[in-house]
Amino acid sequence: MSYQDTIVALATPPGVGAIAIIRVSGEEAISIVDSLFASVRGKKLGNQKTHTVHLGHIKDGTKALDEALVSVFKGPNSYTGENVVEISCHGSPYIQQQIVQLLLRNGCRTASAGEFTLRAFLNGKMDLSQAEAVADLIASDSASAHEIALKQMRGGFSNEIEELRQELLNFASLIELELDFSQEDVEFANRDQFNTLLLKISEVLKKLIDSFSLGNVMKHGVPVAIVGEPNVGKSTLLNVLLNEEKAIVSDIAGTTRDAIEDQISIKGINFRFIDTAGIRDTQDTVEQIGIELTFSKINKAKLVIYLFDGKNYNDSTLQEITTKFPDKPLLPICNKTDTLDKETMEKLKASVPGVSFISAKTGEGVETLKEKLYNSVETGTLKGDNIVVSNSRHYDALLKALEEIQKVKEGLDIGVAGDLMAIDIRQALFHLGEITGSVTTDDLLGNIFSNFCIGK
């Protein structure tokens, strides 16, 4: 693949729509489109200013394919840093196909996945973490995921990492300089200042690493398992939360034998609810498989709703769950409160710490449950300019960088030789550089941009 080629791709989703946008990028982008475009005012695109829009017809020889708006962006002041032309045509799949094929016959090639954004990175329009944020922004399906991706795309995370890397690089240069004068026994890098810097870098890296737990659930949603004994109303609760008949509801115990999943957004945060098979002793082979799947889902869940029938409460199932998953956050919820008297509810409050009361049948208490779910996620970090890490590649690089920084700190404390300390510093710089793209490989870039959609 040559990044000197002029590339073309549909930038809007395939299918019928009011309009479609076809994006062209490369040195010859303007001249190629110019040769196929007849402006209603006789303009030549090559003579027009950047960031201008022109009305005319896309023509295949003497045949007009469509009336279109053509936007001109001259490099380096464009998304990719190259000459870019965007053709806004009518959204017929036939018209889209005809125009793209016309461009391919006249010197363009089809863009690969993410190639427009890859060129933006290669041309210095954004760093690697910002480029990855573009894909996250496109994929965001909740307010919180959108907010995290937008902050990263604006460069807050990159700037913090690059600032740390530059400070460390400055000290690394002084350490390396000392190696050149090892015979003179001179010290260019002030060890006290270096120790202060290492402590600062460690603190920032730990803060970013700790934020990944939140960032990951904001990006992918909070998995919540709804568990309990048969016939306590798990499927009814799922249906009420989703506001649709997603799960089959029946008085017959063991109706749910497989995990049923769907998600809703609560105050901008996605929660993925999993309705599971009721936990009980059974000789039914299929139902037993479903119960085993229930425990598997509990293990993977970020939060567990333990639902029980207030009239027939037996703490053995709750004890089994808390014994098997002692560190799993659990919300005990008493269902069918529309059938309970005040005395029974008071007894349950005393015997089940933190219990909440709902009636999945009438909807009573469900909004309070949603509020509890939202409050179970620490969202304070999202406020202000705090940086939240949501990318597993960044998380892995941060862990490795912190490990190397700690090695440098230990070496500094015991007075290790500068040449040995320099090795760990270089490794820390390498891992920090992987995040922003200061250090890249073709394999890394191929892996990242292959996950993008065509046309971005």
N, C-alpha and C positions, 0 to 999 in steps of 0.2 A: 504494500500500500504506500502510495506517495502522498505526502501532505502538501505537495505543490499542485496537485490536481484541483480542478474546479468541481465541487460536489453539489449534488441536488438531492432534496428529499421533501416529502410532504411533512409540514410542521404541525398540521392539525390532524385529529383522529380520522382514520379512513371511514368512508360511508357518506351518506347523503346529509348535506347541511346547507345553510344559507350561503356561506362562503367557505372556501378552503384557502390555506396559505401554503405556497410552495417556496421553499427557501433555497437560495443558491449562494455559495461562498467560494471565494478563490480569486486569484489575480485576474482571471478572465471573466469573472461573473458579470460585470457590467457590460462588457463588449458582447458577450454571448447573448444575453437577454436583449441588448440593444438591436442586434441583428434580426430578432424575431418579434420586435415590438414596434407597432405603428402608433405613435402618439396622436391624439386628436388635434394637437396644435403643432404637429410636425417637429417636436423636440427630439434631440438625440440625448440619450441618457448619459453618455460620457461627458457631455458639456454641462450637466446639471450639478447643482450643489449637493453636498451630502445631506442626508436626513430630509429628503424631499419626496413627495408622492405625485405620481403622474398617471393620468387616465389615457387609456388607449386600447388597442386590440393586439392579442397574441396571434401571430399569423404563421401558418405553415405554407411558405411560398405565397400564393395569391389567396389562399383559403384562410378565412378568419376562424380561429378556434373559439375565442371568447373575448368579451369586453372585460378588461381587468384594470385594477389599480396596481401600479408598480412602485415600490418604495426602494430608494437608493441610499445605501450607507457606504461611504468610502472609508477604506482602511487608513489609519489604524483606529478610526473612531466608529467602530462597529462591535457587535457582540463577539465575533471571532477574531477581530483585529485585522481581518482581510476585507476586500471589497465584498459586500453582501447585497443581494437583491432579494426582496420578498414580493412574490406575485400573489395578489389577492384576487382569486377567480371565483366563479360561481361553484357551488358545492356539489355539482354532479360528479359521481365517480368516473363517468366517461370523460368529462372535461379534464378532471385532474390527471387521469391516465394519459390523455392525449398530450397535455402540456409537458408532463414529466418525460414522456418518450421523445417528444420534440427536442427537449433540452439535452437528453442523452445522445441523440443523433448529432447534436451540434457542439460537442466538445466537453460535456459534463460527464461525470460518473456518479453512480448511486452512493450516497453517504452511508457509512457504516454506523452502527449504534453508537450514539454519543459523540460522533466525530466533530460536530459543530462546537460542542463544549470542550472537547479535547484540543481543538485548534485554539480556542480561547485561552486554555491553560498554557499551551506551547508558545503562544504569542504574548504571554505575560498579562493577559486581561484579568486573570484571577489565579489564585493559587489552588492547589489540589483539594484542600478541605472545602474551599468555596465551591469548586466544581462539583464535589460530591453533594454539597448542600442543594445544588440545583435539582439533582435527582430526588433528594428527600423532599424538596418543596413541591415538586410535581406529584409525588406519591402521598403527600400529607392528606389525611382524611379526618383530621380533628384540629381544633383551634390550637391546642398545645403543641402538636407535631408541626403545625405550620409556623408557630412562633419560634420554636427551636431552630428549624431549618432556615428561617428568614434571618435570625440573628447570626447564624454561622455564615450565610451567604454574604452578609454585610461585612464579614471579616473580623469580628470581635475575637473569635477563638484563634484565628490565624495570627492576628496582631500580638496576642499574648504569648503564643508559642514562639513566634519569631523574635520577640523582644528578649525572652529568656535565652533563646538559642544564640542571639547576638552577644549578650553579656557573657555567656559561657565561652563563646568563640574567642572573645577578646582575651579572657584569661588563658584559654588554651594556647593562643598565640604566644603569650608571655612564657608559658611553661615550655613550649617548643623552643623558644628563643634561648631559654636557660640551657637546653640540651646542646645548643651550638657553642656555648661558652662553659661547658662542664669542667674544663681544666682550670678555669679562673675562679670557680666556686662562687658565682654571683647569683643573686636572687632578684628577678624582675617582677615576679608575681607576688604581691603582698599576701601572705598566708592567712592573716586575720580577715582581710577583705574577701578573700576567696572562700573562707569558711562561712562568712555571712551570706555570700551569694549562694552557696550550696544549700544552706538552710532555707533561704527564700525560694529557690527553685523547688526544693523538696516539698515545701508547704503548698506552693501553687499546684504542683503535679498531684499531690494527694487530694486537694480540693477538686480538681478536675476528674480524677479517678472516682472519687466518691459520688460525683454527680451522675455517673453513668447509670447507676441503678435507676434513678428517676428518668433520665433521658431515654433509656431503653423502653420503659413502659409507656412513656409519652409518645414514642415513635410507633411502637407496635401494639399499644393498648394494654390494659391491666387484665390479665386472665383471672376470672373469678369462678371457682367451682361451687355449685349449689349441691350440697350433700345432705343426707339424712336417711332415715328409715323409709320403707315404702309407704305410700299413701299419706305423706305429711304435707303435700301440696307443692313439691318442687317444680313440677311442670307447670302448674297454675301460676306460680310466682314468676317463672321465666316468661310465660305468655303475657303477664301483667307488665313486667319490666319492658318487654319488647313492644307491647301494645299490639300484638297479633297472635293468632293461634299457631304458634310454631311447634309446640310439643303436644302430643296426644294426652288428653286428661281422662282418667278412668278411675272408678272405684276399685278396680281389680288390682291387687298388689302385684308389683313386678311388671307393670305396663312398659316402663322405660327400661330398655335393656342395652341401649347404646348411648354414647354421649352425644347430646345435641347442643350445638354452639351457635351463637349469634352475638351481635354487639350493639350497644347504644352509646351515645355521647352524653355525658353528664358534665355540664359546665365546661365543655370544650375538651374533656378527657374521655377517650374511648375505653369502655369496659367490655371485655369479651366474656359473656356468661356461658357457663357449661352446665347443662342439666344432666345429672348422672343417674345411674341405676341406684335404686334404694338399697341400703346396706342391711342385710339380714342373712341368717343361715338358710341355705336353700339346697335342694338336691337337683334343681333344674340346671343342667350343664350350661345352657345358653345364658341364663340369668347370672350364673356364677362368673362367667366370662365378663359380663357387664359390670359386676361388682368389683372384679379385679381391675377393670378399666377405670372404675371410679377412683380407686386408690392411686392409680397412675396419674389421673387428672389432678388429684389433690396435691401430689408431689410437684407437678408442674405449675400449679396455680400460684399467683402472687397473693391471693386472698381467698379465704374459704368462708362461705356462708353455711353454717350448720342450722338447718331448718328442722323444727320438731313440732309435733302436735301437742298443744298445751293440755289436752285432756288425757293423753296417753304418754306422758313424758317418762322416758327411761334413759338414765344417764349412761348406760353401758356403751352405746354407740359413740357418744361424745367422748367418753373415756378412751375408747379404742382409737379414735382419731387423734386425740391429744397425746396419746402414748406413742403412736407411730410417727406423728409429725409434731414434736414438741415445740419447734421454732416457727411453725406456720401460723401467721396471723389469722385469727378465727373470729367471726361474728356470729354469736348464737342468736337465732331469731325464732321466737315463738309464733307459730301460725295459728289461724282459726280463732283469733281472739274474739270474733263475733259470737262464739259459742261458750266463752269463758265467763265465770263470775269474778267479782273483784277479789274475793278471798283466794281463789286459785291463782290469780295473777300475782298477788302479793307473795304467796308461797314460792312461786317460780322466780320472782325477783330475788328472794333470799337465797335460793338454792343454785341459781345459774348466774354467776357474776357477769355483768355487762349485757344481760339479755335485752333485746328489743322485741316489741310486740307488733304484729301485723295481721291483717286478714287479706290473704291473696285473693280471696273470693270477692270481697267488697272493695278492695283497694286501700283500705284504711292502713295508715302507717307506711305505705310504700314510698311516698315522697321523703319521709324521714329516713328510711333505709337508703335512698339515693344520696341524701345528704351525708350519711355516715360513710358510704362508700367513697364519696368525693373527699371527705376529710381524712380518710385512711391513707391517701396519697399525699406526701409532703410536697405541696406545690409552691411553697414560699420561694424556692430557688428560682422559679420562673420569673419572679417579679424583678423589676429594675433591669440592670445591665448584667446580671449574673450569667455566667457561661455554663451551659449544660452540655455534656458530651453524650451523644446518642449513637455514634458510629462505632461499631465493634472494632474496626481496624484502628481507629484513633485510640480507643481504650487499650488495645494490645500494645501499641507503640508507647503510650504513656507509662504503662506498667514496666516495660523494658527500659525506658529512659530513667524512671525512678530507681530501678534496680542498679543501673550503672552509676547514677548520681550518688547512691548510698555507698557503692564501692569506692568512689572517689573520696567521699567524706571519711570513710574508714581509713583509707590510705593516708589522707591528710592528717588524721588524728595520730597515727602511729609513725608518721614521718617517712612514708614509703618514697622510694626514688622517683624523680620526676618523669623518667621514661616509662615506668610502669603506670603511673597515674595518668599519663597522656593517653595510654591505650584505652582506659575506661572513659576518659573525657571524649575521645573520638567516637566511641560507641554511643554515648549519650547524645552527642550531636547528630549522629546518624539516625537514631530513632526519632528525635525531634524533627529532623529534616524530612523524614518519611511522611509526617503528618501534612506538612505544607507543600511538599513536592520539591523541596530543595534537593532531596535525594530521591531518585526514581529509577525504576527499571522498566523495560518494555513489558515484561510480564505483569508488573504491578498496574501499569496504565491500562493494559489490555483487560485485566480482570475488573478494574473499576468501571471503565467506560462501556464494556460489553453489557453491563446491567442497565444502561440508559435506553430510552426509547429512540427509535430512528427519528431523525429530524430535530434532535435537541443536542 
